[in-house]
Amino acid sequence: MQSIAHTYKRYRTLQTHRISALPIVILMPHSACNCRCVMCDIWKDNKNLKQLTEQDITDLLASLKKLGTRQVVMSGGEALLNTNFFKLCEILKNEDMKVSLLTTGLSIKNNADQLLQWVDDLVVSLDGDEAMHDAIRNIPNAFKKLKEGVEHIKALDPAYRITARTVIHRLNFRNWPAIINAAKGMGIDQVSFLPADVSSHAFNRQTAWSEPKQHEVLIQEKELDELGEIIIKLINDYSDDFENGFIAESVDKIEDIYHYYAAFYGLNPFPYKRCNAPWVSTVVEADGSVRPCFFHDTMGNIRDNSLADILNTKEAIEFRRTLDMSVNPTCVKCVCSLNLSPLASL
């Protein structure tokens, strides 16, 4: 159970914009990726390897304990490419922190025993049925490896939680029902959907995508009616999965995927998102750089200063104090928001 003191600190953080409690920290242990996805540029910089070390994590502990961090999310790149990944997890688990892993799923079968020991839950990427998933991942047998990995872990521990996350875009929106069925078929516990980010510098984009590149992933204006029809059918055909939580999003949030793409053509505003990510979480990249979330600019490096100090510089506090998500161009087009109540336990 969450302490009253920690809850109070989380309220004070939201009121004062000074971080005194930080429930979630997202780490990127390795900069490279083992997929070549069409909607992501991380893999294009695989030759410039960056990774977090055991010393980095050990040095982070003082700040994590000071700020009462409850959950560490390992993201990437592909975190499992870090040869010391499970040692990093061990350091965190020994401090009673929950460790979650976002993964492509290609190597989870080979790492199953250690995942069960050192990682509390998995979030795997799922882009379609077998043919579609392999085409988007641009890796042969990607779907087969993912499915075998999920099934192997579930055979070892049926209660171990594995969820899937899908980016819906121009290439796979027609495959949406097949994605849900594929997730069920391999034994995944829950599936979540979000639209594609095409406008930010996230995912290793040195420059924001030009319009021609954006439209390789954006659902075209002439396709929006079809997208709307697919969503209506999805809501009707999978009503039980909305009700029982197998589909993580509400009906309204699924409908907002249509509104997000329609907004690029001026047909409606971008959907408003309630988000307090910069107040309740932070992102530490593979080179030690610190961001308030995946999409905003860096504000320091853990190899130069402590995380607690970086988050509470005058500039960082002012950033949070003046951040108006209804007009900030990065927030307006954000595809992945987090809104965590001070009362929510992790």
C-alpha positions as CSV (number, residue, x, y, z in Angstrom):
1,M,0.0,0.0,0.0
2,Q,1.2,3.5,-0.8
3,S,2.2,5.6,2.1
4,I,0.5,8.8,3.1
5,A,3.8,10.7,2.9
6,H,4.4,9.5,-0.7
7,T,0.8,10.5,-1.8
8,Y,1.3,13.9,-0.2
9,K,4.6,14.4,-2.1
10,R,2.9,13.5,-5.3
11,Y,0.2,16.1,-4.7
12,R,2.9,18.7,-3.8
13,T,4.7,17.9,-7.1
14,L,1.6,18.7,-9.1
15,Q,1.0,21.9,-7.1
16,T,4.6,23.3,-7.0
17,H,6.1,21.8,-10.2
18,R,9.0,20.8,-8.1
19,I,9.6,17.0,-8.3
20,S,9.5,15.6,-4.8
21,A,8.0,12.2,-5.8
22,L,8.6,10.4,-9.1
23,P,6.5,7.2,-9.4
24,I,7.7,6.1,-12.8
25,V,11.1,6.2,-14.5
26,I,11.6,5.0,-18.1
27,L,15.1,3.8,-18.9
28,M,16.5,3.0,-22.4
29,P,19.3,0.5,-21.6
30,H,20.4,0.1,-25.2
31,S,20.1,2.5,-28.2
32,A,20.0,-0.1,-31.0
33,C,17.0,-2.2,-32.1
34,N,16.6,-5.7,-33.7
35,C,13.7,-4.6,-35.9
36,R,13.6,-2.2,-38.9
37,C,10.1,-0.8,-38.4
38,V,8.6,1.6,-41.0
39,M,7.3,4.0,-38.4
40,C,10.5,4.3,-36.4
41,D,14.1,5.4,-37.1
42,I,15.8,3.9,-34.1
43,W,17.4,1.1,-36.1
44,K,19.0,3.6,-38.6
45,D,21.5,4.5,-35.9
46,N,22.4,1.0,-34.7
47,K,26.1,1.5,-35.6
48,N,26.4,4.3,-33.0
49,L,25.9,2.1,-30.0
50,K,25.0,3.7,-26.7
51,Q,24.0,1.9,-23.5
52,L,23.4,2.3,-19.8
53,T,25.9,0.6,-17.5
54,E,25.6,-1.0,-14.1
55,Q,27.4,2.1,-12.7
56,D,24.7,4.3,-14.3
57,I,22.0,2.4,-12.6
58,T,23.8,2.2,-9.3
59,D,24.3,5.9,-9.4
60,L,20.6,6.5,-10.1
61,L,19.5,4.6,-7.0
62,A,20.1,7.6,-4.7
63,S,17.7,9.7,-6.7
64,L,15.2,6.9,-7.3
65,K,15.0,6.2,-3.5
66,K,14.8,9.9,-2.7
67,L,11.9,10.4,-5.1
68,G,10.1,7.2,-4.1
69,T,10.2,5.6,-7.6
70,R,7.9,2.6,-7.7
71,Q,8.2,1.4,-11.3
72,V,11.0,1.3,-13.8
73,V,10.0,0.7,-17.4
74,M,12.8,-0.6,-19.7
75,S,12.3,0.7,-23.2
76,G,14.4,1.2,-26.2
77,G,15.6,0.4,-28.8
78,E,15.6,-3.2,-27.7
79,A,16.6,-3.3,-24.0
80,L,17.5,-7.0,-24.2
81,L,20.4,-6.2,-26.5
82,N,22.2,-4.8,-23.5
83,T,24.3,-7.8,-22.4
84,N,24.0,-6.7,-18.8
85,F,20.3,-6.1,-18.9
86,F,19.4,-8.6,-16.2
87,K,22.1,-7.2,-13.9
88,L,20.5,-3.8,-14.3
89,C,17.1,-5.4,-13.4
90,E,18.6,-7.1,-10.4
91,I,20.0,-3.8,-9.0
92,L,16.5,-2.3,-9.3
93,K,14.6,-5.3,-8.0
94,N,16.9,-5.5,-5.0
95,E,15.5,-2.1,-4.1
96,D,11.9,-3.4,-4.3
97,M,11.1,-1.5,-7.6
98,K,8.8,-3.1,-10.1
99,V,10.5,-3.6,-13.5
100,S,8.5,-3.7,-16.7
101,L,9.9,-4.4,-20.2
102,L,8.8,-3.0,-23.6
103,T,10.2,-5.3,-26.2
104,T,10.0,-6.4,-29.8
105,G,9.6,-9.9,-28.5
106,L,12.2,-11.5,-30.8
107,S,14.3,-12.8,-28.1
108,I,12.0,-13.4,-25.2
109,K,11.9,-17.2,-25.6
110,N,15.7,-17.4,-25.2
111,N,15.6,-15.2,-22.1
112,A,12.4,-16.6,-20.6
113,D,13.9,-17.9,-17.3
114,Q,15.6,-14.6,-16.5
115,L,12.6,-12.6,-17.6
116,L,10.5,-14.5,-15.1
117,Q,13.0,-14.0,-12.4
118,W,13.9,-10.3,-12.9
119,V,11.0,-8.6,-14.9
120,D,7.5,-8.2,-13.5
121,D,5.7,-7.9,-16.8
122,L,6.2,-7.6,-20.6
123,V,4.7,-5.3,-23.2
124,V,5.4,-6.6,-26.7
125,S,5.0,-4.9,-30.0
126,L,2.3,-6.5,-32.3
127,D,1.7,-4.9,-35.7
128,G,-0.6,-7.4,-37.4
129,D,-1.2,-11.0,-38.4
130,E,1.9,-12.9,-39.4
131,A,2.4,-11.4,-42.9
132,M,1.6,-7.9,-41.8
133,H,3.7,-8.0,-38.7
134,D,6.7,-9.3,-40.5
135,A,6.3,-6.7,-43.3
136,I,6.1,-3.8,-40.8
137,R,9.0,-5.1,-38.6
138,N,11.0,-5.8,-41.8
139,I,12.4,-8.9,-40.1
140,P,11.8,-12.5,-41.4
141,N,9.9,-14.7,-38.9
142,A,9.4,-11.8,-36.4
143,F,5.8,-12.9,-35.8
144,K,6.8,-16.5,-35.3
145,K,9.5,-15.6,-32.8
146,L,7.1,-13.3,-30.9
147,K,4.4,-16.0,-30.8
148,E,6.8,-18.7,-29.7
149,G,8.2,-16.5,-27.0
150,V,4.8,-15.5,-25.6
151,E,3.6,-19.1,-25.6
152,H,6.8,-20.4,-24.0
153,I,6.6,-18.0,-21.1
154,K,2.9,-18.7,-20.6
155,A,3.7,-22.4,-20.5
156,L,6.2,-21.8,-17.7
157,D,4.0,-19.4,-15.8
158,P,0.4,-18.9,-17.1
159,A,-0.2,-16.0,-14.7
160,Y,2.8,-14.0,-15.9
161,R,1.4,-10.8,-17.5
162,I,2.1,-10.1,-21.1
163,T,0.4,-7.3,-22.9
164,A,0.7,-6.0,-26.5
165,R,0.9,-2.6,-27.9
166,T,0.0,-1.8,-31.5
167,V,0.6,1.4,-33.5
168,I,-2.3,1.8,-36.0
169,H,-1.3,3.5,-39.3
170,R,-1.8,3.4,-43.0
171,L,-0.2,0.0,-43.5
172,N,-2.2,-2.0,-40.9
173,F,-5.5,-0.3,-40.1
174,R,-7.4,-2.7,-42.3
175,N,-5.7,-5.5,-40.4
176,W,-7.0,-4.3,-37.0
177,P,-9.4,-7.2,-36.3
178,A,-6.7,-9.7,-37.2
179,I,-4.4,-8.0,-34.7
180,I,-6.9,-8.6,-31.9
181,N,-7.4,-12.2,-33.0
182,A,-3.6,-12.7,-33.2
183,A,-3.1,-11.4,-29.7
184,K,-5.8,-13.8,-28.4
185,G,-4.3,-16.6,-30.3
186,M,-0.9,-16.4,-28.7
187,G,-2.2,-15.9,-25.2
188,I,-1.6,-12.2,-24.6
189,D,-3.5,-10.8,-21.7
190,Q,-4.4,-7.3,-23.1
191,V,-3.9,-5.3,-26.3
192,S,-3.6,-1.6,-26.6
193,F,-3.8,0.7,-29.6
194,L,-2.4,4.2,-30.5
195,P,-1.9,6.2,-33.6
196,A,1.5,6.7,-35.2
197,D,3.7,9.6,-34.2
198,V,4.8,11.3,-37.5
199,S,5.7,14.8,-36.4
200,S,8.1,14.7,-33.4
201,H,11.8,14.2,-33.1
202,A,11.2,11.0,-31.0
203,F,12.4,7.6,-32.0
204,N,15.8,8.8,-33.1
205,R,14.6,11.2,-35.8
206,Q,17.4,13.7,-36.1
207,T,15.0,15.9,-38.1
208,A,11.3,15.7,-38.1
209,W,9.9,13.7,-41.0
210,S,9.1,15.6,-44.2
211,E,5.5,15.4,-45.6
212,P,6.4,12.7,-48.1
213,K,7.8,10.5,-45.4
214,Q,4.9,11.3,-43.1
215,H,2.4,10.2,-45.7
216,E,4.0,6.8,-46.0
217,V,2.6,6.2,-42.5
218,L,-0.3,8.6,-42.2
219,I,-3.7,7.3,-43.1
220,Q,-4.7,9.3,-46.2
221,E,-7.6,11.6,-46.3
222,K,-9.4,9.5,-48.8
223,E,-9.0,6.5,-46.5
224,L,-10.6,8.1,-43.5
225,D,-14.1,7.0,-44.3
226,E,-12.8,3.4,-44.4
227,L,-11.0,3.9,-41.1
228,G,-14.2,5.2,-39.5
229,E,-16.2,2.2,-40.8
230,I,-13.5,-0.3,-39.5
231,I,-13.7,1.4,-36.1
232,I,-17.5,1.2,-35.9
233,K,-17.4,-2.5,-36.9
234,L,-14.6,-3.1,-34.3
235,I,-16.6,-1.5,-31.5
236,N,-19.6,-3.7,-32.4
237,D,-17.8,-7.0,-33.1
238,Y,-15.5,-6.8,-30.1
239,S,-17.9,-5.2,-27.5
240,D,-17.1,-8.0,-25.0
241,D,-13.4,-7.2,-25.3
242,F,-14.0,-3.5,-24.5
243,E,-16.1,-4.5,-21.5
244,N,-13.7,-7.1,-20.0
245,G,-10.6,-5.0,-20.6
246,F,-8.9,-7.2,-23.2
247,I,-8.8,-4.0,-25.3
248,A,-7.2,-1.5,-23.0
249,E,-8.7,1.6,-24.4
250,S,-12.2,2.9,-24.0
251,V,-14.5,3.2,-27.1
252,D,-13.9,6.9,-27.0
253,K,-10.1,6.5,-27.1
254,I,-10.4,4.1,-30.1
255,E,-12.6,6.7,-31.9
256,D,-9.9,9.3,-31.2
257,I,-7.5,7.4,-33.4
258,Y,-9.8,8.4,-36.3
259,H,-9.9,12.0,-35.0
260,Y,-6.1,12.1,-34.7
261,Y,-5.6,11.2,-38.4
262,A,-8.5,13.5,-39.5
263,A,-6.9,16.4,-37.7
264,F,-3.9,16.3,-40.1
265,Y,-6.3,17.3,-42.8
266,G,-8.0,20.0,-40.8
267,L,-11.3,18.1,-40.4
268,N,-11.3,18.4,-36.6
269,P,-8.9,19.4,-33.8
270,F,-6.4,17.0,-32.5
271,P,-7.9,15.0,-29.6
272,Y,-7.3,16.6,-26.2
273,K,-5.3,14.5,-23.9
274,R,-5.1,14.8,-20.1
275,C,-1.4,14.2,-19.3
276,N,0.9,14.8,-16.3
277,A,3.8,12.7,-17.6
278,P,6.5,15.4,-16.9
279,W,5.3,15.5,-13.2
280,V,5.1,11.8,-12.6
281,S,7.7,10.3,-14.8
282,T,10.9,10.9,-16.7
283,V,12.9,9.2,-19.5
284,V,16.6,8.4,-19.3
285,E,18.1,7.6,-22.7
286,A,20.9,5.1,-23.4
287,D,23.5,7.9,-23.4
288,G,22.3,9.2,-20.0
289,S,20.2,12.1,-21.4
290,V,17.1,13.0,-19.4
291,R,13.8,14.0,-21.0
292,P,10.5,15.0,-19.3
293,C,8.8,12.5,-21.6
294,F,9.6,10.8,-24.9
295,F,8.8,13.8,-27.0
296,H,10.2,16.9,-25.2
297,D,13.8,18.1,-25.3
298,T,16.5,16.9,-23.1
299,M,17.2,18.7,-19.8
300,G,20.5,17.2,-18.6
301,N,22.5,14.0,-18.3
302,I,22.8,11.6,-15.4
303,R,26.5,11.2,-16.0
304,D,26.9,14.9,-15.2
305,N,24.4,15.5,-12.4
306,S,22.0,13.5,-10.3
307,L,18.6,12.8,-11.7
308,A,16.9,14.6,-8.8
309,D,19.0,17.7,-9.4
310,I,18.3,17.6,-13.2
311,L,14.6,17.4,-12.7
312,N,14.6,20.4,-10.3
313,T,16.7,23.0,-12.0
314,K,15.1,26.4,-12.3
315,E,14.7,25.6,-16.1
316,A,13.0,22.3,-15.5
317,I,10.6,23.7,-12.9
318,E,9.7,26.6,-15.2
319,F,9.2,24.2,-18.1
320,R,6.5,22.3,-16.1
321,R,5.0,25.5,-14.6
322,T,4.4,27.1,-18.0
323,L,3.6,23.9,-20.0
324,D,0.1,24.4,-21.5
325,M,-0.7,21.1,-23.2
326,S,-3.7,22.5,-25.0
327,V,-1.4,24.8,-27.2
328,N,2.1,23.3,-26.9
329,P,2.7,21.9,-30.5
330,T,4.5,18.8,-29.2
331,C,1.6,18.0,-26.7
332,V,-1.2,18.8,-29.2
333,K,0.1,16.1,-31.6
334,C,1.2,13.6,-28.9
335,V,0.1,10.0,-29.4
336,C,1.1,8.6,-26.0
337,S,-0.1,10.4,-22.9
338,L,0.1,9.5,-19.2
339,N,-2.3,10.8,-16.6
340,L,-1.5,9.3,-13.2
341,S,-3.4,10.4,-10.1
342,P,-1.5,10.9,-6.8
343,L,-3.8,8.3,-5.4
344,A,-2.9,5.6,-8.0
345,S,-0.8,2.8,-6.8
346,L,1.7,1.0,-9.0
